[in-house]
Amino acid sequence: MRVLLQRVTHGQVQVDAQAVGAVSQGLVILLGVGQGDTAADADKLAEKVANLRIFSDAQGKFKLSLLDVAGGALVVSQFTLYADARKGRCPSFTDAAPPDLAKNLCDHFARKLRDLGVKQVETGIFAAHMLVTIHNDGPVTLWLDSREM
């Protein structure tokens, strides 16, 4: 699994001009599920995301986690994180998981964040055309891959 994390002051996802999820201080989490990913990958990544110290303390140092700041998490499925554009001009998505598996693991990841104590976990709508608003704070953006942890 792969995530692109963005620390935000506001994040929102819309489907058909309707807001379906939004957070204030917290993270927008673009989540990609790859071939061979499992619930164990989702658990490992959720644990990392919830506890990663990327929020500033009173001295401006990265010493606080999403849990520490009681921030929200907006989880948006993003199969394009598995795009392979090395050949030609059209990306291939063969490394992305099939839709059924990807949906189940996206849902599992969101549940795991809740289980870990993230109070507000919002999601987009899987496989829908979504408009995502991201007010990146910092900017702070990180890339995590469960296979590299």
N, CA, C and O atoms as a GROMACS GRO file, in nm:
protein
  596
    1MET      N    1   0.085  -0.118   0.000
    1MET     CA    2   0.000   0.000   0.000
    1MET      C    3   0.088   0.123   0.000
    1MET      O    4   0.199   0.124   0.053
    2ARG      N    5   0.036   0.225  -0.061
    2ARG     CA    6   0.107   0.352  -0.066
    2ARG      C    7   0.015   0.463  -0.018
    2ARG      O    8  -0.105   0.463  -0.045
    3VAL      N    9   0.074   0.558   0.054
    3VAL     CA   10  -0.001   0.678   0.090
    3VAL      C   11   0.081   0.800   0.058
    3VAL      O   12   0.204   0.802   0.073
    4LEU      N   13   0.012   0.901   0.014
    4LEU     CA   14   0.068   1.034   0.004
    4LEU      C   15  -0.006   1.115   0.110
    4LEU      O   16  -0.125   1.142   0.097
    5LEU      N   17   0.067   1.154   0.214
    5LEU     CA   18   0.009   1.229   0.326
    5LEU      C   19   0.032   1.377   0.305
    5LEU      O   20   0.140   1.420   0.267
    6GLN      N   21  -0.072   1.454   0.330
    6GLN     CA   22  -0.056   1.599   0.329
    6GLN      C   23  -0.116   1.654   0.458
    6GLN      O   24  -0.234   1.633   0.487
    7ARG      N   25  -0.032   1.723   0.534
    7ARG     CA   26  -0.081   1.790   0.654
    7ARG      C   27  -0.163   1.910   0.607
    7ARG      O   28  -0.118   1.988   0.523
    8VAL      N   29  -0.284   1.924   0.662
    8VAL     CA   30  -0.375   2.026   0.611
    8VAL      C   31  -0.437   2.109   0.723
    8VAL      O   32  -0.445   2.068   0.839
    9THR      N   33  -0.479   2.229   0.684
    9THR     CA   34  -0.566   2.310   0.769
    9THR      C   35  -0.712   2.287   0.729
    9THR      O   36  -0.804   2.318   0.805
   10HIS      N   37  -0.731   2.232   0.608
   10HIS     CA   38  -0.864   2.198   0.559
   10HIS      C   39  -0.849   2.099   0.444
   10HIS      O   40  -0.761   2.114   0.360
   11GLY      N   41  -0.934   1.999   0.442
   11GLY     CA   42  -0.941   1.906   0.331
   11GLY      C   43  -1.087   1.867   0.310
   11GLY      O   44  -1.162   1.850   0.406
   12GLN      N   45  -1.125   1.852   0.184
   12GLN     CA   46  -1.264   1.817   0.155
   12GLN      C   47  -1.269   1.736   0.026
   12GLN      O   48  -1.188   1.757  -0.065
   13VAL      N   49  -1.363   1.645   0.019
   13VAL     CA   50  -1.385   1.570  -0.104
   13VAL      C   51  -1.532   1.586  -0.142
   13VAL      O   52  -1.622   1.574  -0.059
   14GLN      N   53  -1.553   1.613  -0.273
   14GLN     CA   54  -1.688   1.630  -0.326
   14GLN      C   55  -1.712   1.526  -0.436
   14GLN      O   56  -1.623   1.492  -0.513
   15VAL      N   57  -1.836   1.478  -0.440
   15VAL     CA   58  -1.883   1.392  -0.548
   15VAL      C   59  -2.014   1.452  -0.596
   15VAL      O   60  -2.105   1.477  -0.517
   16ASP      N   61  -2.025   1.476  -0.725
   16ASP     CA   62  -2.145   1.537  -0.784
   16ASP      C   63  -2.182   1.667  -0.712
   16ASP      O   64  -2.299   1.690  -0.681
   17ALA      N   65  -2.082   1.750  -0.687
   17ALA     CA   66  -2.098   1.882  -0.624
   17ALA      C   67  -2.149   1.876  -0.480
   17ALA      O   68  -2.192   1.977  -0.426
   18GLN      N   69  -2.144   1.758  -0.418
   18GLN     CA   70  -2.184   1.743  -0.278
   18GLN      C   71  -2.063   1.703  -0.195
   18GLN      O   72  -1.990   1.610  -0.231
   19ALA      N   73  -2.042   1.773  -0.083
   19ALA     CA   74  -1.933   1.735   0.008
   19ALA      C   75  -1.968   1.601   0.072
   19ALA      O   76  -2.075   1.586   0.131
   20VAL      N   77  -1.877   1.505   0.060
   20VAL     CA   78  -1.900   1.373   0.120
   20VAL      C   79  -1.804   1.347   0.236
   20VAL      O   80  -1.822   1.250   0.310
   21GLY      N   81  -1.704   1.432   0.253
   21GLY     CA   82  -1.611   1.420   0.364
   21GLY      C   83  -1.528   1.546   0.375
   21GLY      O   84  -1.491   1.606   0.275
   22ALA      N   85  -1.497   1.584   0.499
   22ALA     CA   86  -1.415   1.704   0.520
   22ALA      C   87  -1.348   1.697   0.657
   22ALA      O   88  -1.403   1.639   0.751
   23VAL      N   89  -1.230   1.756   0.666
   23VAL     CA   90  -1.158   1.769   0.793
   23VAL      C   91  -1.100   1.908   0.803
   23VAL      O   92  -1.076   1.975   0.702
   24SER      N   93  -1.077   1.951   0.926
   24SER     CA   94  -1.002   2.074   0.949
   24SER      C   95  -0.858   2.034   0.973
   24SER      O   96  -0.800   1.966   0.888
   25GLN      N   97  -0.799   2.072   1.085
   25GLN     CA   98  -0.660   2.035   1.110
   25GLN      C   99  -0.645   1.884   1.105
   25GLN      O  100  -0.722   1.810   1.167
   26GLY      N  101  -0.546   1.838   1.030
   26GLY     CA  102  -0.524   1.695   1.021
   26GLY      C  103  -0.450   1.656   0.896
   26GLY      O  104  -0.356   1.723   0.854
   27LEU      N  105  -0.496   1.546   0.836
   27LEU     CA  106  -0.429   1.490   0.719
   27LEU      C  107  -0.529   1.458   0.609
   27LEU      O  108  -0.639   1.409   0.635
   28VAL      N  109  -0.488   1.486   0.485
   28VAL     CA  110  -0.553   1.426   0.370
   28VAL      C  111  -0.461   1.311   0.331
   28VAL      O  112  -0.341   1.330   0.310
   29ILE      N  113  -0.519   1.193   0.321
   29ILE     CA  114  -0.443   1.072   0.295
   29ILE      C  115  -0.489   1.014   0.162
   29ILE      O  116  -0.598   0.958   0.152
   30LEU      N  117  -0.405   1.028   0.060
   30LEU     CA  118  -0.432   0.966  -0.068
   30LEU      C  119  -0.377   0.824  -0.058
   30LEU      O  120  -0.257   0.806  -0.039
   31LEU      N  121  -0.463   0.725  -0.072
   31LEU     CA  122  -0.430   0.585  -0.042
   31LEU      C  123  -0.440   0.499  -0.167
   31LEU      O  124  -0.546   0.491  -0.230
   32GLY      N  125  -0.330   0.435  -0.203
   32GLY     CA  126  -0.328   0.343  -0.315
   32GLY      C  127  -0.306   0.200  -0.268
   32GLY      O  128  -0.224   0.175  -0.180
   33VAL      N  129  -0.380   0.108  -0.326
   33VAL     CA  130  -0.369  -0.034  -0.291
   33VAL      C  131  -0.311  -0.106  -0.411
   33VAL      O  132  -0.359  -0.093  -0.524
   34GLY      N  133  -0.205  -0.184  -0.385
   34GLY     CA  134  -0.137  -0.255  -0.493
   34GLY      C  135  -0.164  -0.403  -0.492
   34GLY      O  136  -0.219  -0.458  -0.397
   35GLN      N  137  -0.125  -0.468  -0.601
   35GLN     CA  138  -0.135  -0.613  -0.613
   35GLN      C  139  -0.063  -0.677  -0.494
   35GLN      O  140   0.050  -0.640  -0.462
   36GLY      N  141  -0.127  -0.772  -0.429
   36GLY     CA  142  -0.064  -0.845  -0.320
   36GLY      C  143  -0.074  -0.779  -0.183
   36GLY      O  144  -0.029  -0.836  -0.084
   37ASP      N  145  -0.132  -0.659  -0.175
   37ASP     CA  146  -0.148  -0.594  -0.045
   37ASP      C  147  -0.250  -0.670   0.040
   37ASP      O  148  -0.341  -0.733  -0.013
   38THR      N  149  -0.231  -0.662   0.172
   38THR     CA  150  -0.316  -0.735   0.266
   38THR      C  151  -0.361  -0.644   0.379
   38THR      O  152  -0.319  -0.529   0.388
   39ALA      N  153  -0.446  -0.697   0.464
   39ALA     CA  154  -0.490  -0.624   0.584
   39ALA      C  155  -0.371  -0.590   0.672
   39ALA      O  156  -0.371  -0.486   0.737
   40ALA      N  157  -0.269  -0.674   0.674
   40ALA     CA  158  -0.149  -0.646   0.754
   40ALA      C  159  -0.079  -0.520   0.702
   40ALA      O  160  -0.027  -0.442   0.782
   41ASP      N  161  -0.078  -0.500   0.572
   41ASP     CA  162  -0.020  -0.378   0.514
   41ASP      C  163  -0.101  -0.256   0.559
   41ASP      O  164  -0.045  -0.153   0.596
   42ALA      N  165  -0.233  -0.268   0.555
   42ALA     CA  166  -0.320  -0.158   0.597
   42ALA      C  167  -0.299  -0.126   0.744
   42ALA      O  168  -0.292  -0.009   0.782
   43ASP      N  169  -0.288  -0.228   0.827
   43ASP     CA  170  -0.266  -0.208   0.971
   43ASP      C  171  -0.134  -0.137   0.997
   43ASP      O  172  -0.128  -0.042   1.076
   44LYS      N  173  -0.030  -0.183   0.931
   44LYS     CA  174   0.103  -0.126   0.950
   44LYS      C  175   0.106   0.021   0.907
   44LYS      O  176   0.163   0.106   0.976
   45LEU      N  177   0.045   0.049   0.795
   45LEU     CA  178   0.044   0.186   0.743
   45LEU      C  179  -0.042   0.278   0.830
   45LEU      O  180  -0.004   0.392   0.856
   46ALA      N  181  -0.157   0.230   0.875
   46ALA     CA  182  -0.244   0.310   0.961
   46ALA      C  183  -0.173   0.344   1.092
   46ALA      O  184  -0.182   0.457   1.140
   47GLU      N  185  -0.104   0.247   1.150
   47GLU     CA  186  -0.028   0.269   1.274
   47GLU      C  187   0.078   0.378   1.252
   47GLU      O  188   0.095   0.466   1.336
   48LYS      N  189   0.148   0.370   1.141
   48LYS     CA  190   0.251   0.469   1.109
   48LYS      C  191   0.189   0.608   1.092
   48LYS      O  192   0.239   0.706   1.148
   49VAL      N  193   0.081   0.616   1.016
   49VAL     CA  194   0.017   0.744   0.988
   49VAL      C  195  -0.035   0.809   1.116
   49VAL      O  196  -0.014   0.928   1.137
   50ALA      N  197  -0.101   0.732   1.201
   50ALA     CA  198  -0.160   0.787   1.324
   50ALA      C  199  -0.054   0.840   1.420
   50ALA      O  200  -0.078   0.934   1.495
   51ASN      N  201   0.064   0.779   1.418
   51ASN     CA  202   0.168   0.812   1.516
   51ASN      C  203   0.286   0.891   1.461
   51ASN      O  204   0.377   0.926   1.536
   52LEU      N  205   0.286   0.919   1.333
   52LEU     CA  206   0.395   0.993   1.271
   52LEU      C  207   0.398   1.136   1.323
   52LEU      O  208   0.297   1.206   1.318
   53ARG      N  209   0.511   1.179   1.371
   53ARG     CA  210   0.524   1.312   1.432
   53ARG      C  211   0.554   1.417   1.324
   53ARG      O  212   0.669   1.448   1.294
   54ILE      N  213   0.446   1.471   1.267
   54ILE     CA  214   0.460   1.570   1.161
   54ILE      C  215   0.381   1.698   1.191
   54ILE      O  216   0.361   1.782   1.104
   55PHE      N  217   0.337   1.710   1.316
   55PHE     CA  218   0.270   1.832   1.361
   55PHE      C  219   0.361   1.904   1.459
   55PHE      O  220   0.433   1.841   1.537
   56SER      N  221   0.358   2.036   1.454
   56SER     CA  222   0.451   2.118   1.533
   56SER      C  223   0.405   2.135   1.677
   56SER      O  224   0.286   2.148   1.705
   57ASP      N  225   0.504   2.134   1.767
   57ASP     CA  226   0.478   2.166   1.907
   57ASP      C  227   0.488   2.318   1.924
   57ASP      O  228   0.499   2.391   1.826
   58ALA      N  229   0.484   2.365   2.048
   58ALA     CA  230   0.487   2.510   2.076
   58ALA      C  231   0.616   2.575   2.027
   58ALA      O  232   0.619   2.695   2.001
   59GLN      N  233   0.723   2.496   2.016
   59GLN     CA  234   0.851   2.549   1.967
   59GLN      C  235   0.867   2.535   1.816
   59GLN      O  236   0.972   2.568   1.762
   60GLY      N  237   0.764   2.486   1.748
   60GLY     CA  238   0.770   2.472   1.604
   60GLY      C  239   0.842   2.347   1.556
   60GLY      O  240   0.875   2.335   1.438
   61LYS      N  241   0.868   2.253   1.646
   61LYS     CA  242   0.936   2.128   1.611
   61LYS      C  243   0.834   2.019   1.580
   61LYS      O  244   0.726   2.015   1.640
   62PHE      N  245   0.868   1.930   1.487
   62PHE     CA  246   0.782   1.817   1.454
   62PHE      C  247   0.790   1.715   1.568
   62PHE      O  248   0.873   1.625   1.565
   63LYS      N  249   0.704   1.731   1.667
   63LYS     CA  250   0.706   1.640   1.782
   63LYS      C  251   0.569   1.581   1.813
   63LYS      O  252   0.555   1.501   1.906
   64LEU      N  253   0.467   1.621   1.738
   64LEU     CA  254   0.331   1.577   1.768
   64LEU      C  255   0.274   1.495   1.652
   64LEU      O  256   0.302   1.521   1.535
   65SER      N  257   0.193   1.396   1.689
   65SER     CA  258   0.129   1.309   1.590
   65SER      C  259  -0.015   1.354   1.566
   65SER      O  260  -0.066   1.443   1.633
   66LEU      N  261  -0.078   1.290   1.471
   66LEU     CA  262  -0.220   1.313   1.445
   66LEU      C  263  -0.301   1.287   1.571
   66LEU      O  264  -0.394   1.362   1.602
   67LEU      N  265  -0.267   1.182   1.643
   67LEU     CA  266  -0.336   1.151   1.768
   67LEU      C  267  -0.313   1.259   1.872
   67LEU      O  268  -0.406   1.298   1.944
   68ASP      N  269  -0.190   1.309   1.882
   68ASP     CA  270  -0.157   1.413   1.980
   68ASP      C  271  -0.236   1.541   1.959
   68ASP      O  272  -0.277   1.605   2.056
   69VAL      N  273  -0.259   1.578   1.833
   69VAL     CA  274  -0.329   1.704   1.804
   69VAL      C  275  -0.480   1.682   1.786
   69VAL      O  276  -0.553   1.777   1.756
   70ALA      N  277  -0.525   1.558   1.804
   70ALA     CA  278  -0.667   1.523   1.785
   70ALA      C  279  -0.715   1.569   1.647
   70ALA      O  280  -0.825   1.622   1.632
   71GLY      N  281  -0.630   1.548   1.547
   71GLY     CA  282  -0.662   1.589   1.410
   71GLY      C  283  -0.750   1.489   1.339
   71GLY      O  284  -0.766   1.375   1.383
   72GLY      N  285  -0.807   1.534   1.230
   72GLY     CA  286  -0.891   1.448   1.148
   72GLY      C  287  -0.813   1.387   1.033
   72GLY      O  288  -0.705   1.433   0.998
   73ALA      N  289  -0.869   1.282   0.976
   73ALA     CA  290  -0.807   1.214   0.862
   73ALA      C  291  -0.912   1.200   0.752
   73ALA      O  292  -1.020   1.145   0.774
   74LEU      N  293  -0.879   1.250   0.634
   74LEU     CA  294  -0.963   1.235   0.516
   74LEU      C  295  -0.893   1.135   0.425
   74LEU      O  296  -0.790   1.167   0.366
   75VAL      N  297  -0.949   1.015   0.413
   75VAL     CA  298  -0.890   0.906   0.335
   75VAL      C  299  -0.956   0.902   0.198
   75VAL      O  300  -1.078   0.887   0.187
   76VAL      N  301  -0.873   0.916   0.093
   76VAL     CA  302  -0.923   0.919  -0.044
   76VAL      C  303  -0.852   0.810  -0.123
   76VAL      O  304  -0.730   0.811  -0.135
   77SER      N  305  -0.929   0.716  -0.177
   77SER     CA  306  -0.867   0.609  -0.258
   77SER      C  307  -0.805   0.670  -0.383
   77SER      O  308  -0.862   0.761  -0.444
   78GLN      N  309  -0.688   0.619  -0.420
   78GLN     CA  310  -0.610   0.681  -0.528
   78GLN      C  311  -0.530   0.573  -0.601
   78GLN      O  312  -0.410   0.558  -0.578
   79PHE      N  313  -0.596   0.498  -0.689
   79PHE     CA  314  -0.527   0.390  -0.759
   79PHE      C  315  -0.412   0.441  -0.844
   79PHE      O  316  -0.321   0.365  -0.877
   80THR      N  317  -0.415   0.569  -0.882
   80THR     CA  318  -0.310   0.622  -0.967
   80THR      C  319  -0.175   0.631  -0.896
   80THR      O  320  -0.073   0.658  -0.961
   81LEU      N  321  -0.171   0.608  -0.765
   81LEU     CA  322  -0.041   0.601  -0.696
   81LEU      C  323   0.038   0.479  -0.743
   81LEU      O  324   0.158   0.468  -0.715
   82TYR      N  325  -0.027   0.388  -0.812
   82TYR     CA  326   0.041   0.271  -0.868
   82TYR      C  327   0.063   0.283  -1.020
   82TYR      O  328   0.086   0.183  -1.087
   83ALA      N  329   0.056   0.403  -1.071
   83ALA     CA  330   0.081   0.424  -1.214
   83ALA      C  331   0.226   0.394  -1.249
   83ALA      O  332   0.318   0.428  -1.174
   84ASP      N  333   0.246   0.332  -1.362
   84ASP     CA  334   0.380   0.308  -1.416
   84ASP      C  335   0.387   0.382  -1.549
   84ASP      O  336   0.326   0.342  -1.648
   85ALA      N  337   0.464   0.491  -1.550
   85ALA     CA  338   0.474   0.574  -1.670
   85ALA      C  339   0.613   0.567  -1.731
   85ALA      O  340   0.656   0.659  -1.801
   86ARG      N  341   0.684   0.458  -1.704
   86ARG     CA  342   0.821   0.446  -1.755
   86ARG      C  343   0.826   0.427  -1.906
   86ARG      O  344   0.923   0.468  -1.970
   87LYS      N  345   0.724   0.364  -1.962
   87LYS     CA  346   0.725   0.338  -2.106
   87LYS      C  347   0.611   0.411  -2.174
   87LYS      O  348   0.499   0.416  -2.121
   88GLY      N  349   0.638   0.467  -2.287
   88GLY     CA  350   0.535   0.532  -2.366
   88GLY      C  351   0.480   0.657  -2.299
   88GLY      O  352   0.542   0.715  -2.210
   89ARG      N  353   0.363   0.696  -2.344
   89ARG     CA  354   0.301   0.819  -2.294
   89ARG      C  355   0.173   0.794  -2.217
   89ARG      O  356   0.110   0.888  -2.167
   90CYS      N  357   0.133   0.670  -2.208
   90CYS     CA  358   0.011   0.635  -2.136
   90CYS      C  359   0.047   0.550  -2.015
   90CYS      O  360   0.106   0.443  -2.032
   91PRO      N  361   0.014   0.594  -1.895
   91PRO     CA  362   0.052   0.515  -1.777
   91PRO      C  363  -0.023   0.382  -1.773
   91PRO      O  364  -0.137   0.370  -1.818
   92SER      N  365   0.043   0.284  -1.716
   92SER     CA  366  -0.016   0.153  -1.693
   92SER      C  367  -0.053   0.143  -1.546
   92SER      O  368   0.017   0.196  -1.460
   93PHE      N  369  -0.163   0.076  -1.517
   93PHE     CA  370  -0.208   0.061  -1.379
   93PHE      C  371  -0.216  -0.086  -1.338
   93PHE      O  372  -0.293  -0.122  -1.250
   94THR      N  373  -0.136  -0.169  -1.403
   94THR     CA  374  -0.141  -0.312  -1.375
   94THR      C  375  -0.091  -0.347  -1.235
   94THR      O  376  -0.121  -0.455  -1.185
   95ASP      N  377  -0.016  -0.258  -1.171
   95ASP     CA  378   0.031  -0.285  -1.035
   95ASP      C  379  -0.074  -0.250  -0.929
   95ASP      O  380  -0.056  -0.285  -0.812
   96ALA      N  381  -0.182  -0.183  -0.969
   96ALA     CA  382  -0.290  -0.150  -0.875
   96ALA      C  383  -0.373  -0.276  -0.849
   96ALA      O  384  -0.388  -0.362  -0.936
   97ALA      N  385  -0.427  -0.285  -0.728
   97ALA     CA  386  -0.510  -0.400  -0.691
   97ALA      C  387  -0.643  -0.395  -0.764
   97ALA      O  388  -0.688  -0.288  -0.805
   98PRO      N  389  -0.707  -0.511  -0.782
   98PRO     CA  390  -0.841  -0.512  -0.840
   98PRO      C  391  -0.937  -0.432  -0.751
   98PRO      O  392  -0.917  -0.424  -0.630
   99PRO      N  393  -1.041  -0.373  -0.810
   99PRO     CA  394  -1.130  -0.286  -0.734
   99PRO      C  395  -1.189  -0.345  -0.606
   99PRO      O  396  -1.194  -0.276  -0.504
  100ASP      N  397  -1.234  -0.470  -0.608
  100ASP     CA  398  -1.294  -0.529  -0.487
  100ASP      C  399  -1.195  -0.534  -0.372
  100ASP      O  400  -1.228  -0.496  -0.259
  101LEU      N  401  -1.074  -0.580  -0.399
  101LEU     CA  402  -0.970  -0.586  -0.296
  101LEU      C  403  -0.934  -0.446  -0.250
  101LEU      O  404  -0.921  -0.422  -0.130
  102ALA      N  405  -0.917  -0.355  -0.343
  102ALA     CA  406  -0.878  -0.218  -0.308
  102ALA      C  407  -0.984  -0.153  -0.219
  102ALA      O  408  -0.949  -0.088  -0.120
  103LYS      N  409  -1.111  -0.168  -0.252
  103LYS     CA  410  -1.217  -0.108  -0.169
  103LYS      C  411  -1.214  -0.166  -0.029
  103LYS      O  412  -1.220  -0.092   0.069
  104ASN      N  413  -1.203  -0.298  -0.018
  104ASN     CA  414  -1.200  -0.362   0.114
  104ASN      C  415  -1.082  -0.312   0.197
  104ASN      O  416  -1.097  -0.287   0.317
  105LEU      N  417  -0.965  -0.298   0.135
  105LEU     CA  418  -0.847  -0.254   0.210
  105LEU      C  419  -0.852  -0.105   0.243
  105LEU      O  420  -0.802  -0.063   0.347
  106CYS      N  421  -0.912  -0.024   0.157
  106CYS     CA  422  -0.932   0.118   0.190
  106CYS      C  423  -1.024   0.130   0.311
  106CYS      O  424  -0.996   0.207   0.403
  107ASP      N  425  -1.133   0.054   0.311
  107ASP     CA  426  -1.226   0.056   0.425
  107ASP      C  427  -1.157   0.005   0.551
  107ASP      O  428  -1.176   0.061   0.659
  108HIS      N  429  -1.076  -0.100   0.538
  108HIS     CA  430  -1.003  -0.155   0.652
  108HIS      C  431  -0.906  -0.052   0.709
  108HIS      O  432  -0.897  -0.036   0.831
  109PHE      N  433  -0.835   0.019   0.622
  109PHE     CA  434  -0.741   0.122   0.665
  109PHE      C  435  -0.814   0.231   0.745
  109PHE      O  436  -0.766   0.272   0.850
  110ALA      N  437  -0.928   0.278   0.696
  110ALA     CA  438  -1.005   0.381   0.766
  110ALA      C  439  -1.053   0.330   0.902
  110ALA      O  440  -1.045   0.403   1.001
  111ARG      N  441  -1.102   0.206   0.907
  111ARG     CA  442  -1.144   0.147   1.036
  111ARG      C  443  -1.028   0.138   1.134
  111ARG      O  444  -1.044   0.164   1.253
  112LYS      N  445  -0.911   0.100   1.083
  112LYS     CA  446  -0.794   0.087   1.169
  112LYS      C  447  -0.756   0.222   1.228
  112LYS      O  448  -0.720   0.230   1.346
  113LEU      N  449  -0.762   0.330   1.148
  113LEU     CA  450  -0.735   0.463   1.203
  113LEU      C  451  -0.830   0.494   1.319
  113LEU      O  452  -0.789   0.546   1.422
  114ARG      N  453  -0.959   0.460   1.301
  114ARG     CA  454  -1.057   0.483   1.408
  114ARG      C  455  -1.020   0.399   1.531
  114ARG      O  456  -1.023   0.448   1.643
  115ASP      N  457  -0.986   0.273   1.509
  115ASP     CA  458  -0.949   0.183   1.620
  115ASP      C  459  -0.828   0.234   1.696
  115ASP      O  460  -0.816   0.213   1.817
  116LEU      N  461  -0.738   0.302   1.626
  116LEU     CA  462  -0.617   0.355   1.689
  116LEU      C  463  -0.645   0.484   1.768
  116LEU      O  464  -0.558   0.531   1.841
  117GLY      N  465  -0.764   0.539   1.753
  117GLY     CA  466  -0.801   0.657   1.830
  117GLY      C  467  -0.816   0.786   1.753
  117GLY      O  468  -0.838   0.891   1.813
  118VAL      N  469  -0.805   0.780   1.620
  118VAL     CA  470  -0.829   0.902   1.541
  118VAL      C  471  -0.980   0.928   1.548
  118VAL      O  472  -1.060   0.847   1.503
  119LYS      N  473  -1.016   1.041   1.606
  119LYS     CA  474  -1.157   1.071   1.636
  119LYS      C  475  -1.241   1.096   1.512
  119LYS      O  476  -1.357   1.054   1.506
  120GLN      N  477  -1.185   1.164   1.414
  120GLN     CA  478  -1.260   1.196   1.293
  120GLN      C  479  -1.190   1.134   1.173
  120GLN      O  480  -1.080   1.175   1.135
  121VAL      N  481  -1.253   1.035   1.114
  121VAL     CA  482  -1.202   0.972   0.992
  121VAL      C  483  -1.313   0.983   0.888
  121VAL      O  484  -1.421   0.925   0.903
  122GLU      N  485  -1.283   1.056   0.783
  122GLU     CA  486  -1.377   1.076   0.672
  122GLU      C  487  -1.320   1.006   0.549
  122GLU      O  488  -1.199   0.982   0.541
  123THR      N  489  -1.405   0.976   0.453
  123THR     CA  490  -1.359   0.911   0.330
  123THR      C  491  -1.428   0.974   0.210
  123THR      O  492  -1.530   1.042   0.221
  124GLY      N  493  -1.369   0.948   0.096
  124GLY     CA  494  -1.436   0.978  -0.030
  124GLY      C  495  -1.528   0.862  -0.063
  124GLY      O  496  -1.559   0.780   0.024
  125ILE      N  497  -1.570   0.854  -0.188
  125ILE     CA  498  -1.652   0.742  -0.234
  125ILE      C  499  -1.569   0.663  -0.333
  125ILE      O  500  -1.528   0.715  -0.436
  126PHE      N  501  -1.546   0.538  -0.301
  126PHE     CA  502  -1.459   0.455  -0.382
  126PHE      C  503  -1.508   0.450  -0.527
  126PHE      O  504  -1.627   0.429  -0.553
  127ALA      N  505  -1.415   0.469  -0.620
  127ALA     CA  506  -1.436   0.460  -0.765
  127ALA      C  507  -1.520   0.573  -0.822
  127ALA      O  508  -1.552   0.572  -0.941
  128ALA      N  509  -1.558   0.670  -0.740
  128ALA     CA  510  -1.632   0.786  -0.792
  128ALA      C  511  -1.534   0.889  -0.845
  128ALA      O  512  -1.416   0.888  -0.809
  129HIS      N  513  -1.582   0.977  -0.931
  129HIS     CA  514  -1.502   1.091  -0.973
  129HIS      C  515  -1.513   1.194  -0.861
  129HIS      O  516  -1.621   1.245  -0.833
  130MET      N  517  -1.400   1.224  -0.797
  130MET     CA  518  -1.400   1.310  -0.680
  130MET      C  519  -1.321   1.437  -0.708
  130MET      O  520  -1.223   1.437  -0.782
  131LEU      N  521  -1.366   1.546  -0.647
  131LEU     CA  522  -1.290   1.670  -0.645
  131LEU      C  523  -1.237   1.684  -0.502
  131LEU      O  524  -1.315   1.687  -0.406
  132VAL      N  525  -1.106   1.693  -0.490
  132VAL     CA  526  -1.044   1.698  -0.357
  132VAL      C  527  -0.982   1.836  -0.337
  132VAL      O  528  -0.901   1.882  -0.418
  133THR      N  529  -1.022   1.901  -0.229
  133THR     CA  530  -0.964   2.029  -0.190
  133THR      C  531  -0.863   2.002  -0.080
  133THR      O  532  -0.894   1.938   0.020
  134ILE      N  533  -0.741   2.051  -0.100
  134ILE     CA  534  -0.634   2.028  -0.004
  134ILE      C  535  -0.567   2.162   0.027
  134ILE      O  536  -0.507   2.224  -0.061
  135HIS      N  537  -0.579   2.206   0.150
  135HIS     CA  538  -0.507   2.325   0.195
  135HIS      C  539  -0.386   2.275   0.272
  135HIS      O  540  -0.389   2.263   0.395
  136ASN      N  541  -0.279   2.246   0.198
  136ASN     CA  542  -0.158   2.188   0.254
  136ASN      C  543  -0.095   2.287   0.351
  136ASN      O  544  -0.073   2.403   0.316
  137ASP      N  545  -0.067   2.241   0.472
  137ASP     CA  546  -0.012   2.323   0.579
  137ASP      C  547   0.138   2.302   0.588
  137ASP      O  548   0.184   2.193   0.622
  138GLY      N  549   0.213   2.404   0.556
  138GLY     CA  550   0.359   2.396   0.568
  138GLY      C  551   0.432   2.442   0.443
  138GLY      O  552   0.499   2.545   0.450
  139PRO      N  553   0.425   2.376   0.332
  139PRO     CA  554   0.357   2.249   0.306
  139PRO      C  555   0.434   2.130   0.364
  139PRO      O  556   0.557   2.126   0.362
  140VAL      N  557   0.358   2.035   0.414
  140VAL     CA  558   0.415   1.910   0.463
  140VAL      C  559   0.349   1.798   0.383
  140VAL      O  560   0.227   1.778   0.391
  141THR      N  561   0.429   1.725   0.306
  141THR     CA  562   0.382   1.615   0.222
  141THR      C  563   0.481   1.501   0.235
  141THR      O  564   0.602   1.520   0.218
  142LEU      N  565   0.430   1.380   0.265
  142LEU     CA  566   0.516   1.263   0.279
  142LEU      C  567   0.461   1.147   0.200
  142LEU      O  568   0.340   1.133   0.182
  143TRP      N  569   0.552   1.064   0.153
  143TRP     CA  570   0.520   0.943   0.077
  143TRP      C  571   0.559   0.823   0.162
  143TRP      O  572   0.673   0.814   0.209
  144LEU      N  573   0.465   0.730   0.183
  144LEU     CA  574   0.494   0.606   0.257
  144LEU      C  575   0.450   0.487   0.175
  144LEU      O  576   0.347   0.491   0.108
  145ASP      N  577   0.529   0.381   0.180
  145ASP     CA  578   0.497   0.256   0.111
  145ASP      C  579   0.513   0.144   0.211
  145ASP      O  580   0.620   0.130   0.271
  146SER      N  581   0.410   0.064   0.229
  146SER     CA  582   0.416  -0.044   0.330
  146SER      C  583   0.526  -0.145   0.301
  146SER      O  584   0.573  -0.212   0.393
  147ARG      N  585   0.566  -0.157   0.177
  147ARG     CA  586   0.672  -0.253   0.143
  147ARG      C  587   0.811  -0.199   0.174
  147ARG      O  588   0.909  -0.273   0.166
  148GLU      N  589   0.821  -0.071   0.210
  148GLU     CA  590   0.949  -0.010   0.242
  148GLU      C  591   0.960   0.020   0.391
  148GLU      O  592   1.052   0.091   0.432
  149MET      N  593   0.869  -0.032   0.471
  149MET     CA  594   0.869  -0.005   0.614
  149MET      C  595   0.913  -0.129   0.691
  149MET      O  596   0.920  -0.126   0.814
   0.00000   0.00000   0.00000
